Amino acid sequence: MTIHFIGAGPGAADLITLRGSRLLASCPVCLYAGSIVAPELLEHCAPGTKLIDTAPMSLDEIEAEYVAAHTAGMDVA
């Protein structure tokens, strides 16, 4: 299991790197800060990806999602 941190640049969805786009497409779990991430970026995720908006979550809740993904052997973007 690998956790990938993908920079979203200045916020415009069309400025994501090719590597970032590929990682979003390949990871079965995507944690993102909904308060600052453009919703269009999530279109790079594959259908069926577990999308988790971390904006309303505590650090403990976010950590629990990473641990659950690790336990299941899933990569996280």
The first five atom37 places (N, CA, C, CB, O) and aatype in JSON, in Angstrom:
{
  "aatype": [12, 16, 9, 8, 13, 9, 7, 0, 7, 14, 7, 0, 0, 3, 10, 9, 16, 10, 1, 7, 15, 1, 10, 10, 0, 15, 4, 14, 19, 4, 10, 18, 0, 7, 15, 9, 19, 0, 14, 6, 10, 10, 6, 8, 4, 0, 14, 7, 16, 11, 10, 9, 3, 16, 0, 14, 12, 15, 10, 3, 6, 9, 6, 0, 6, 18, 19, 0, 0, 8, 16, 0, 7, 12, 3, 19, 0],
  "atom_mask": [
    [1, 1, 1, 1, 1],
    [1, 1, 1, 1, 1],
    [1, 1, 1, 1, 1],
    [1, 1, 1, 1, 1],
    [1, 1, 1, 1, 1],
    [1, 1, 1, 1, 1],
    [1, 1, 1, 0, 1],
    [1, 1, 1, 1, 1],
    [1, 1, 1, 0, 1],
    [1, 1, 1, 1, 1],
    [1, 1, 1, 0, 1],
    [1, 1, 1, 1, 1],
    [1, 1, 1, 1, 1],
    [1, 1, 1, 1, 1],
    [1, 1, 1, 1, 1],
    [1, 1, 1, 1, 1],
    [1, 1, 1, 1, 1],
    [1, 1, 1, 1, 1],
    [1, 1, 1, 1, 1],
    [1, 1, 1, 0, 1],
    [1, 1, 1, 1, 1],
    [1, 1, 1, 1, 1],
    [1, 1, 1, 1, 1],
    [1, 1, 1, 1, 1],
    [1, 1, 1, 1, 1],
    [1, 1, 1, 1, 1],
    [1, 1, 1, 1, 1],
    [1, 1, 1, 1, 1],
    [1, 1, 1, 1, 1],
    [1, 1, 1, 1, 1],
    [1, 1, 1, 1, 1],
    [1, 1, 1, 1, 1],
    [1, 1, 1, 1, 1],
    [1, 1, 1, 0, 1],
    [1, 1, 1, 1, 1],
    [1, 1, 1, 1, 1],
    [1, 1, 1, 1, 1],
    [1, 1, 1, 1, 1],
    [1, 1, 1, 1, 1],
    [1, 1, 1, 1, 1],
    [1, 1, 1, 1, 1],
    [1, 1, 1, 1, 1],
    [1, 1, 1, 1, 1],
    [1, 1, 1, 1, 1],
    [1, 1, 1, 1, 1],
    [1, 1, 1, 1, 1],
    [1, 1, 1, 1, 1],
    [1, 1, 1, 0, 1],
    [1, 1, 1, 1, 1],
    [1, 1, 1, 1, 1],
    [1, 1, 1, 1, 1],
    [1, 1, 1, 1, 1],
    [1, 1, 1, 1, 1],
    [1, 1, 1, 1, 1],
    [1, 1, 1, 1, 1],
    [1, 1, 1, 1, 1],
    [1, 1, 1, 1, 1],
    [1, 1, 1, 1, 1],
    [1, 1, 1, 1, 1],
    [1, 1, 1, 1, 1],
    [1, 1, 1, 1, 1],
    [1, 1, 1, 1, 1],
    [1, 1, 1, 1, 1],
    [1, 1, 1, 1, 1],
    [1, 1, 1, 1, 1],
    [1, 1, 1, 1, 1],
    [1, 1, 1, 1, 1],
    [1, 1, 1, 1, 1],
    [1, 1, 1, 1, 1],
    [1, 1, 1, 1, 1],
    [1, 1, 1, 1, 1],
    [1, 1, 1, 1, 1],
    [1, 1, 1, 0, 1],
    [1, 1, 1, 1, 1],
    [1, 1, 1, 1, 1],
    [1, 1, 1, 1, 1],
    [1, 1, 1, 1, 1]
  ],
  "atom_positions": [
    [[0.85, -1.17, 0.0], [0.0, 0.0, 0.0], [0.89, 1.22, 0.0], [-0.96, 0.0, 1.21], [1.84, 1.31, 0.77]],
    [[0.56, 2.16, -0.87], [1.3, 3.41, -0.96], [0.33, 4.57, -0.84], [2.1, 3.5, -2.28], [-0.77, 4.53, -1.39]],
    [[0.74, 5.6, -0.12], [-0.04, 6.83, -0.05], [0.66, 7.85, -0.93], [-0.18, 7.35, 1.43], [1.84, 8.13, -0.75]],
    [[-0.08, 8.4, -1.88], [0.45, 9.4, -2.8], [-0.15, 10.75, -2.45], [0.14, 9.02, -4.28], [-1.37, 10.88, -2.34]],
    [[0.69, 11.76, -2.29], [0.22, 13.13, -2.08], [0.36, 13.85, -3.41], [1.02, 13.86, -0.93], [1.46, 13.96, -3.94]],
    [[-0.75, 14.33, -3.94], [-0.78, 14.94, -5.27], [-1.09, 16.42, -5.13], [-1.83, 14.24, -6.18], [-2.14, 16.8, -4.61]],
    [[-0.18, 17.24, -5.6], [-0.4, 18.69, -5.57], [-1.41, 19.09, -6.63], [0.0, 0.0, 0.0], [-1.38, 18.58, -7.75]],
    [[-2.27, 20.01, -6.28], [-3.3, 20.47, -7.22], [-2.94, 21.81, -7.84], [-4.65, 20.57, -6.52], [-3.78, 22.43, -8.5]],
    [[-1.73, 22.27, -7.63], [-1.3, 23.54, -8.21], [-2.12, 24.7, -7.67], [0.0, 0.0, 0.0], [-2.57, 24.68, -6.53]],
    [[-2.29, 25.73, -8.51], [-3.0, 26.92, -8.05], [-4.52, 26.75, -8.0], [-2.67, 28.08, -8.95], [-5.24, 27.69, -7.67]],
    [[-5.01, 25.56, -8.33], [-6.43, 25.3, -8.18], [-7.2, 24.99, -9.45], [0.0, 0.0, 0.0], [-8.26, 24.38, -9.39]],
    [[-6.69, 25.41, -10.6], [-7.38, 25.12, -11.86], [-7.24, 23.63, -12.18], [-6.81, 26.0, -13.02], [-6.13, 23.09, -12.18]],
    [[-8.35, 22.99, -12.43], [-8.36, 21.54, -12.63], [-7.52, 21.1, -13.83], [-9.78, 21.05, -12.82], [-6.99, 19.98, -13.83]],
    [[-7.38, 21.94, -14.83], [-6.63, 21.55, -16.02], [-5.11, 21.71, -15.85], [-7.08, 22.37, -17.2], [-4.36, 21.46, -16.79]],
    [[-4.65, 22.1, -14.66], [-3.22, 22.24, -14.42], [-2.61, 21.05, -13.68], [-2.96, 23.5, -13.63], [-1.43, 21.08, -13.32]],
    [[-3.39, 20.01, -13.43], [-2.86, 18.82, -12.77], [-1.8, 18.18, -13.68], [-4.0, 17.8, -12.43], [-1.94, 18.2, -14.91]],
    [[-0.77, 17.61, -13.09], [0.26, 16.96, -13.88], [-0.26, 15.63, -14.43], [1.54, 16.73, -13.04], [-1.24, 15.08, -13.93]],
    [[0.41, 15.13, -15.47], [0.04, 13.83, -16.01], [0.21, 12.74, -14.95], [0.88, 13.5, -17.26], [-0.61, 11.83, -14.84]],
    [[1.28, 12.84, -14.18], [1.52, 11.85, -13.13], [0.39, 11.89, -12.1], [2.88, 12.1, -12.45], [-0.1, 10.84, -11.67]],
    [[-0.03, 13.09, -11.71], [-1.12, 13.22, -10.75], [-2.4, 12.62, -11.29], [0.0, 0.0, 0.0], [-3.13, 11.94, -10.57]],
    [[-2.68, 12.87, -12.56], [-3.88, 12.32, -13.2], [-3.83, 10.8, -13.21], [-4.02, 12.86, -14.63], [-4.82, 10.13, -12.9]],
    [[-2.68, 10.25, -13.56], [-2.53, 8.78, -13.6], [-2.67, 8.16, -12.21], [-1.16, 8.41, -14.2], [-3.28, 7.1, -12.05]],
    [[-2.11, 8.83, -11.22], [-2.23, 8.3, -9.85], [-3.68, 8.32, -9.39], [-1.36, 9.11, -8.88], [-4.15, 7.36, -8.78]],
    [[-4.39, 9.41, -9.66], [-5.8, 9.47, -9.29], [-6.58, 8.35, -9.97], [-6.4, 10.84, -9.65], [-7.48, 7.75, -9.37]],
    [[-6.25, 8.08, -11.23], [-6.96, 7.04, -11.98], [-6.66, 5.64, -11.48], [-6.6, 7.14, -13.45], [-7.47, 4.73, -11.66]],
    [[-5.5, 5.46, -10.84], [-5.1, 4.1, -10.45], [-5.37, 3.75, -8.99], [-3.66, 3.93, -10.72], [-5.33, 2.58, -8.62]],
    [[-5.64, 4.73, -8.15], [-5.83, 4.46, -6.72], [-7.3, 4.17, -6.4], [-5.34, 5.65, -5.88], [-8.18, 4.92, -6.82]],
    [[-7.57, 3.1, -5.67], [-8.95, 2.77, -5.33], [-9.55, 3.65, -4.23], [-9.02, 1.34, -4.91], [-10.75, 3.62, -3.99]],
    [[-8.69, 4.43, -3.55], [-9.16, 5.33, -2.49], [-8.55, 6.71, -2.73], [-8.77, 4.79, -1.07], [-7.37, 6.83, -3.04]],
    [[-9.37, 7.74, -2.6], [-8.9, 9.12, -2.77], [-9.41, 9.97, -1.62], [-9.36, 9.7, -4.13], [-10.62, 10.17, -1.46]],
    [[-8.48, 10.47, -0.81], [-8.83, 11.41, 0.25], [-8.48, 12.8, -0.25], [-8.07, 11.08, 1.6], [-7.38, 13.02, -0.76]],
    [[-9.39, 13.73, -0.11], [-9.17, 15.09, -0.62], [-9.83, 16.1, 0.32], [-9.72, 15.24, -2.06], [-10.81, 15.79, 0.99]],
    [[-9.28, 17.29, 0.34], [-9.85, 18.37, 1.15], [-10.87, 19.11, 0.29], [-8.73, 19.36, 1.67], [-10.51, 19.97, -0.51]],
    [[-12.12, 18.77, 0.46], [-13.18, 19.33, -0.37], [-13.3, 20.84, -0.3], [0.0, 0.0, 0.0], [-13.85, 21.46, -1.21]],
    [[-12.8, 21.43, 0.76], [-12.88, 22.88, 0.91], [-11.9, 23.61, 0.0], [-12.64, 23.27, 2.34], [-12.05, 24.81, -0.23]],
    [[-10.88, 22.91, -0.51], [-9.88, 23.58, -1.35], [-9.6, 22.88, -2.68], [-8.62, 23.71, -0.6], [-8.9, 23.44, -3.52]],
    [[-10.11, 21.68, -2.88], [-9.85, 20.93, -4.11], [-11.01, 21.13, -5.08], [-9.64, 19.42, -3.81], [-12.17, 20.96, -4.72]],
    [[-10.67, 21.5, -6.32], [-11.69, 21.67, -7.36], [-12.38, 20.34, -7.62], [-11.06, 22.24, -8.67], [-11.7, 19.33, -7.85]],
    [[-13.71, 20.3, -7.6], [-14.43, 19.04, -7.83], [-14.08, 18.39, -9.17], [-15.92, 19.29, -7.77], [-14.15, 17.17, -9.3]],
    [[-13.7, 19.19, -10.16], [-13.34, 18.65, -11.47], [-12.13, 17.72, -11.4], [-13.06, 19.8, -12.45], [-11.98, 16.83, -12.23]],
    [[-11.27, 17.92, -10.42], [-10.1, 17.05, -10.28], [-10.5, 15.61, -9.99], [-9.18, 17.56, -9.17], [-9.8, 14.67, -10.36]],
    [[-11.62, 15.43, -9.32], [-12.07, 14.09, -8.97], [-12.54, 13.3, -10.19], [-13.19, 14.16, -7.95], [-12.71, 12.09, -10.12]],
    [[-12.75, 14.0, -11.31], [-13.12, 13.31, -12.55], [-11.98, 12.43, -13.06], [-13.51, 14.33, -13.62], [-12.21, 11.56, -13.9]],
    [[-10.76, 12.65, -12.56], [-9.62, 11.81, -12.95], [-9.67, 10.45, -12.25], [-8.31, 12.51, -12.62], [-8.99, 9.52, -12.67]],
    [[-10.46, 10.33, -11.19], [-10.58, 9.07, -10.46], [-11.39, 8.07, -11.27], [-11.22, 9.3, -9.07], [-12.32, 8.44, -11.99]],
    [[-11.03, 6.82, -11.13], [-11.76, 5.75, -11.82], [-13.15, 5.57, -11.22], [-10.97, 4.43, -11.77], [-13.36, 5.86, -10.04]],
    [[-14.09, 5.09, -12.04], [-15.41, 4.76, -11.48], [-15.23, 3.74, -10.35], [-16.37, 4.21, -12.58], [-14.45, 2.8, -10.46]],
    [[-15.96, 3.93, -9.28], [-15.88, 3.02, -8.15], [-14.84, 3.4, -7.11], [0.0, 0.0, 0.0], [-14.76, 2.76, -6.06]],
    [[-14.06, 4.44, -7.38], [-13.08, 4.9, -6.4], [-13.81, 5.39, -5.15], [-12.19, 6.04, -6.98], [-14.81, 6.09, -5.24]],
    [[-13.3, 5.02, -3.99], [-13.87, 5.51, -2.73], [-13.36, 6.93, -2.53], [-13.48, 4.57, -1.5], [-12.18, 7.13, -2.26]],
    [[-14.24, 7.91, -2.67], [-13.9, 9.32, -2.53], [-14.26, 9.78, -1.13], [-14.63, 10.19, -3.6], [-15.4, 9.63, -0.68]],
    [[-13.27, 10.35, -0.42], [-13.48, 10.76, 0.96], [-13.09, 12.22, 1.11], [-12.66, 9.88, 1.93], [-11.92, 12.58, 0.97]],
    [[-14.08, 13.06, 1.39], [-13.84, 14.48, 1.63], [-13.38, 14.64, 3.08], [-15.12, 15.34, 1.35], [-14.16, 14.4, 4.01]],
    [[-12.13, 15.03, 3.26], [-11.57, 15.13, 4.61], [-11.85, 16.46, 5.29], [-10.09, 14.9, 4.55], [-11.53, 16.63, 6.46]],
    [[-12.43, 17.41, 4.57], [-12.64, 18.75, 5.14], [-13.4, 18.72, 6.48], [-13.41, 19.6, 4.15], [-13.0, 19.42, 7.4]],
    [[-14.47, 17.93, 6.61], [-15.19, 17.95, 7.89], [-14.66, 16.94, 8.92], [-16.64, 17.68, 7.64], [-15.22, 16.81, 10.0]],
    [[-13.58, 16.24, 8.58], [-13.09, 15.16, 9.44], [-11.99, 15.63, 10.38], [-12.58, 14.01, 8.59], [-11.27, 16.58, 10.1]],
    [[-11.89, 14.94, 11.51], [-10.78, 15.19, 12.44], [-9.55, 14.43, 11.93], [-11.15, 14.75, 13.91], [-9.67, 13.54, 11.09]],
    [[-8.4, 14.78, 12.46], [-7.17, 14.08, 12.08], [-7.26, 12.6, 12.41], [-5.96, 14.71, 12.78], [-6.77, 11.77, 11.65]],
    [[-7.87, 12.26, 13.53], [-8.03, 10.85, 13.9], [-8.9, 10.1, 12.89], [-8.64, 10.73, 15.3], [-8.61, 8.95, 12.56]],
    [[-9.95, 10.75, 12.41], [-10.82, 10.12, 11.41], [-10.08, 9.91, 10.09], [-12.09, 10.98, 11.18], [-10.23, 8.88, 9.44]],
    [[-9.29, 10.9, 9.7], [-8.51, 10.78, 8.46], [-7.5, 9.65, 8.59], [-7.79, 12.12, 8.14], [-7.35, 8.83, 7.69]],
    [[-6.81, 9.61, 9.71], [-5.83, 8.55, 9.95], [-6.5, 7.18, 9.9], [-5.15, 8.75, 11.31], [-5.91, 6.24, 9.37]],
    [[-7.69, 7.06, 10.43], [-8.41, 5.79, 10.4], [-8.68, 5.34, 8.96], [-9.74, 5.91, 11.16], [-8.63, 4.14, 8.67]],
    [[-8.94, 6.27, 8.07], [-9.16, 5.92, 6.66], [-7.87, 5.39, 6.03], [-9.67, 7.15, 5.87], [-7.9, 4.43, 5.27]],
    [[-6.73, 6.02, 6.35], [-5.45, 5.53, 5.85], [-5.15, 4.14, 6.39], [-4.32, 6.5, 6.24], [-4.69, 3.27, 5.64]],
    [[-5.41, 3.92, 7.66], [-5.17, 2.61, 8.28], [-6.07, 1.55, 7.64], [-5.41, 2.67, 9.81], [-5.62, 0.44, 7.37]],
    [[-7.33, 1.89, 7.39], [-8.25, 0.94, 6.76], [-7.77, 0.57, 5.36], [-9.68, 1.52, 6.7], [-7.82, -0.6, 4.97]],
    [[-7.31, 1.56, 4.61], [-6.8, 1.29, 3.26], [-5.55, 0.42, 3.33], [-6.49, 2.61, 2.52], [-5.4, -0.52, 2.55]],
    [[-4.67, 0.71, 4.27], [-3.45, -0.08, 4.44], [-3.8, -1.53, 4.78], [-2.57, 0.52, 5.56], [-3.24, -2.46, 4.2]],
    [[-4.73, -1.71, 5.7], [-5.15, -3.06, 6.1], [-5.71, -3.83, 4.91], [-6.2, -2.98, 7.21], [-5.51, -5.04, 4.8]],
    [[-6.41, -3.13, 4.03], [-6.99, -3.77, 2.85], [-6.01, -3.86, 1.68], [-8.23, -3.0, 2.4], [-6.33, -4.43, 0.64]],
    [[-4.79, -3.31, 1.85], [-3.78, -3.38, 0.8], [-4.04, -2.45, -0.37], [0.0, 0.0, 0.0], [-3.59, -2.71, -1.49]],
    [[-4.76, -1.37, -0.13], [-5.12, -0.44, -1.21], [-4.22, 0.79, -1.22], [-6.58, -0.02, -1.07], [-3.85, 1.31, -0.17]],
    [[-3.87, 1.24, -2.43], [-3.15, 2.51, -2.59], [-4.12, 3.66, -2.38], [-2.48, 2.6, -3.98], [-5.32, 3.54, -2.64]],
    [[-3.59, 4.78, -1.91], [-4.41, 5.95, -1.61], [-3.82, 7.17, -2.32], [-4.5, 6.2, -0.08], [-2.61, 7.39, -2.31]],
    [[-4.7, 7.96, -2.92], [-4.29, 9.25, -3.5], [-4.85, 10.34, -2.62], [-4.79, 9.42, -4.98], [-4.64, 11.52, -2.89]]
  ]
}
